[in-house]
Amino acid sequence: MLNRRQMIAALAATAALPAHAQAGFESWLRGFAQRAARRGISQGTLNAAFSGISFLPQVVANDSRQAEVAKPLQDYLASAASGSRLAGGRRALKRYRSLLDRIEGRYGVEKEVIVAIWGMESAFGGFRGSAPVFSTLATLAYEGRRRALFEAELLAALKILEAGHTSAARMKGSYAGAMGHTQFMPSTFLAHAQDFDGDGRRNIWSDDPTDALASAAALLKAEGWRKGQPWAIEVRLPGGFDLALTGRVYPRAARDWRRLGVRSARGKRLPDHGPGALILPAGPRGPIFMIYANFHVLKAYNYADSYVIGVGHLSDKLAGGGEIVSGFPRAPWGMSTAERRALQERLNARGFGAGNPDGVIGEKGRAAIRAYEQANGLRVTGVPSKALLSALR
């Protein structure tokens, strides 16, 4: 366990906390250290990890605010595949061509996908995070919304330190506890990190991105990545198409979508990449995507649809693909932002979990609408509308 001197030093940085909160953090930290020791973490590792640890109030404030759900899709994609990020990705592909070829050969994940993730996660290593991981995870475990999750991540971080992959001082990352070039959570590191350069350590923190890029590829491979298959393609729906058929939980074979009149975004015959499902992230007047198995694989990295679309679009452009064809409506689903938020709030109030009322109605929101429609004997469509908003008053 931490001795009294180490505990006092660790908690000195929490002086800004109210006295009762400081006492609570101290009690929790002592108890966690005891539990970690029973799980095989040595006293030396506990001392190294928790010496100087502090409660970080800004971590709690940031925990529920994520760019993937805070920005409209149009703005998110403009940032994800910005000119500067594309330029950085092309430089990375050129500079690390040999390494990326070897990673692609071993794990079967296209180099452009790996570079797109690298760009999205850390700006190609330029912004790997500076928050001390042990303080971040301890803060989230003690005060955050998901204590069990972050206690497990904190234990995983201790196991990384115990194994000697890096030092406590070098374990820095984001305000969510993600680390390194490709922003792995500690549990993801333990499951998928690779020693690709053969130096005996799985080092995702080094300026050299070798192990980090291989680790990202290993994660996607483990989740079932299919090389040569797109994550999605943009498509066009015929007039009068039944939107109840859309949603990621309703995949169909290409021949079935063709019979229903679905074509590529430029009006060509729909290609056959296996079973696909239609998603409408900005409503039926925005870009419509036919998603495939690799779409769901990318969700292992970040579950937000906007993140997956951002990585996919960036990787497509790095591979020579073009822009998204469809424009973005000013009022997705024909509703203002305030109306979409109100719809989410009213569904939540009725017990149909539509997610954070942020005005972005994605698959979770559509699932809530379907559940409401089914419970009330209505035709199940999952389609947001002003009429539905009015009915929920």
N, C-alpha and C positions, 0 to 999 in steps of 0.2 A: 504494500500500500504506500501511498505518498506519506512521507513523514511530516511532522508539524511545520518545520521550516519550509519545506517545498510547497505545502498547501497554502501557507500564508503568502509566499511569493506568487503562487499561481493566482490567488484571489485578490491580490493588491490591485490588479488592473480592473477589477469590477467595482471600484469605489464609487463610480457614478450611479450604480444601482441603488435603489432604496434598500434600507437595512434588512427588511424582511426578504427581499428578493436575493440579496447577497447571501444571506444565511441559507436560503433555499438552494441556491446554486452550489454552495459549499457542501451541503448535506448530500445533494444528488451526486456531485462529483466524487465524493468519498465513497458512496455506495457503489457507483459505477466502477471505480477502480477495484473495489473488492470483488465485484462480479467478474471483471476482466481477468483478474488474477486467478480466479477459479476456472476460467476458460483457458488457462495456460500462458497468459501474458506475463513476462518476467518483470521483476521489480525495476530492473534497469530500463526496460522499454517504457514502463509507466512513468518513471522519473523523467526520461527524455521527452516523452510526449506531453506531459502535463506541467512541466516546469514553465512557469510564465503564462499558462493558459488564461484566457480572459473571456468574459461574456461580451458578445458583440451585438448590441441592440439593433444596429442597421441590418444585420443578417435576418432577424425576425421580420423587420419591416419589408425586406425585399422578397421574403419567402413566397408570398402569395401573388407577387407581381411578375409576370413573365411576358416577354416581348411577343411570344408566339400567340398569345390570346389578347394582347392589349392593342395590337396594330391591325388595321384593316389589311386584308390579304394583299391588295395592290401595293400598299406601302411596304409591307414585309418583303415582298418579292423584289421590289425596287432596291431594297437594301441587300437582300441575299445575293442577287446577281448584278450588283452595281458594277460600273466600269472599273473601279479600283479593285474590287474583289476578283473580277474576271482577269484583270491584268496580273494580279498576284497569283492567281491560279495557273495562268499560262507560264509565268516565270517558274513556279514550283514544278510544273510538269517538265519543263526544260532542264532545270537544275538537277532534279532528282530522277530523271528518266530511267537510268539504269536500276536504281533502287526500286522504283515503282513498278518497273517491268518484272523484277524478281518477286515482289510482293504479289502482284497480280497472278504471276505464274504459280505461286505456291497456294494461294488462298482462293483464286478464282473470282476476284472482285475487281472490276474495272478501275484502272488508275484514276480516271476522272471522278469517280464516285468517292474514292478515298481523299482526293485533293479537295473536293467540294466539302466534305465533312470537316477536313482540317481548316479550310477557310472559314466555315461557319462557326466552328467551335473556338478557334483561337487566332483568327486572322493569320493563318499559316505560321503559328508559333509566336506571333508578335504580342499577343495579349493572353498569356496563360493564367493570369490571376495572381494576385499578391496577398490574398487573405490567408492567414495561417489555418491549415485544414483542421487541426485538432480543436482550435478555438471555435471555428465555424460549426463543426459537427457537434461539439459539446453544447453550443448555444442552441442549435436546432433541436437537439435531443432533450434539453432541459425545458426550453420555453416554446418550441415550435409547435406546429399543428400535428406532426406525425412522429411522436416520441419513439415508438418501437422501431420505425424505419431508420431513424437517425442514430439510435443506439446501436443498431446492427451495423450501420456504416462506420460508426466510430470504432467499434470492435474490429471491423475489417481493416481500418486504417492502422490500428495497433498491430495487427498481424503483418501488414506490409512492413512496418518498421521493425518488428521482431525478426522478420526474414532477412533484413539487411539490404533491401532493394534501394533504399535511400535513407537520408537522415531526416529527423523531425524538422529541422530548419528549412530543408528544401521542399517539404510537403506543403506547398502553397497552391492555392487555386481560387475558384470562384466563391461567391457568397452562398453557393449551394453545396460546396464541398467537392466539386468536380476538379480534376487535376490534369495538368500536362497539356501537350499539343492537341490531343483529341478529347480532352476533358472527360476522363473516366472517373466515375464514382469509385470509392475503394472496393466495394463488392464486385463491380465490373472488372476492376484490375485483377482481383484474385481469380476470377473466372476466366478471363480472356487475355490478359497482358502477355506479351511475347518477348523473349530474348532473341530478337532477330539478328542482332549483330554478334551474338555468341560470346559476350564478355562475362556471362554468368549472372547478370542482373537484368531484370525487366525494368528498364529505365525510360519512363515516359516524360520525365522532367528535364532531361538534358537538352541543351541547345540542338543537339543532333536528334532529328525526329525519327530515326530509323525504327526503334522499338515501338514508338507511339503509332506510327502509320501501319506497321504490321499488326499491331494490337487491334486497331479499328477494323482492318480487314478480317482478322480472326473472329471478331465479334459478329460481323455480318455473315461470314461463312457458317458459324455455329447456328445462326438464326435461320439459315436456309437460303442464302442469296443464290440466285440463278443467273450465272453469267450469260450475257447475250440477250437477256429479256429486259425490256424497259420497266421502269418503276410505274410509268403511266404514259398515256398519250392524250393529247387534247383532241376532243371530238366535237361533232355537231349533231344536234338532235333535229328531227323533222318537226314541222309544225304540228301542234296538237299532241305532242308526245305526252304520255301519261307519266307524270313526275313521281307517282307512287312506285314506279319501277326502279327509281334511283336510290342510291345509298350503298355504302360499302358492304352491307350484309346481304346484298342481293346479286351475287355474281352469276353470269351466264356465259355460255360459249359464244365465240365470235359469230358463228352462223346465226345464232338466235338474235343477237343484236343487229345483225345485217337485215334480218327479216323485219325488224321493227324500224328500220330506216336510219339507224345510226351510221354515220360516216366519219371520216377523219375531219379535222378542223378545216382543212382546205377542200373538203368535198369529195375526197377520193374514197375508194372502197376501204372499209375497215379492215386493217390487217389482223391476222390471227396470231396473237401472242399467248394463247391459252385463255382460260376463263378470266373474265374481267368484270368489274363493277363500276357503276357511274357515281361520281361524287360531284356536287355542285357547291364548292366552297364559297362562292360569291352569289349564289342564286342562279336561276335558269338563264339570266341575261348576261352572266359573267362567264369566265372560262369553265368548261366542263371537261372533266378528266375521266378516262377509262383507266382504272387502277388495276395493277396486277400484283402477283405475290411479293415482288420486291418492295412495293409500297409498304406492306405490312412488316417486312424485314427492317426497313429504315425506322419504323416506329420503335424498335428495340433501343434505338439511340435516343429518341425524343418522341413522345407519343403525340404531340400536337400535329394536326394535319398540315398547318402552315409551315412547320419546320420541314416536314417530309417533302412538301411541294417545293420549298426553297432549295433544299439540297438537290432534289431531283432536277429542278430547272437549271440550277447552276452547273450540275454535272453534264447535263445535256448540252449546254452552251460551250462548256470546256471541250466537249467532244465534237463540236462543230454544228450543233443544232441551232435553230433560230429562236425568234421571240415567240411569246404566247400570242396567238392570233386574235382571240376575242378581247374586246375591251372590258372595262370594269364599270358596272353600273354605279351611279351616285347613290342609289337606294336599293341595296340588295334585297331580293324578295319583294320589291315594291313597298318597302317599309323604311321609315326613318330609323336612325340609330336609337332614338328614344323609344320608338314603338317596338323595336326588336328587344331592347332591354326589358321593357314592360312585359312582353310576352314571356321571356325567360323567368322573370320574377313571378308572374302569375302561375306558370307551370310549376315552379318550385314550391309556391305556396299551396298548391293542390297536391303536393307530394310526388310530382313527376319531375325527377331530377334533370333539369336542363343546364346545369353547370353555372359557373359564375356569370351573373347578368352583365355581360360586357358588350352586348349588341352583336356579337359574332356567333351566328347560329350555324354550328357545324353538325357533325354526325351525332354528337351527344344530344344536342337540342332537337334534332329531327327524331331521334329515338324517343325522346320524351313526348313529342307530339304524337307519335304513333301509339305510345302507351296510353295517352289521354284519349285518343280517338277510339282505340279498342275498348277501353274501359267504359266509354259512353255510347257504344253501339254505333259509332260513326264509321264511314269508309276510311280505311287506314291508308294514309298518304304520306304522313310525315312532312307535309308542306306548310311552312309558316305563311301566315296571311293576316291581313287586317280583320277579316271576318272571324278568324280564330281568336285573335286578340280581343275582339268585342265579345265573343261567346264566353270568354274566361273572366269577364267582369264579376 
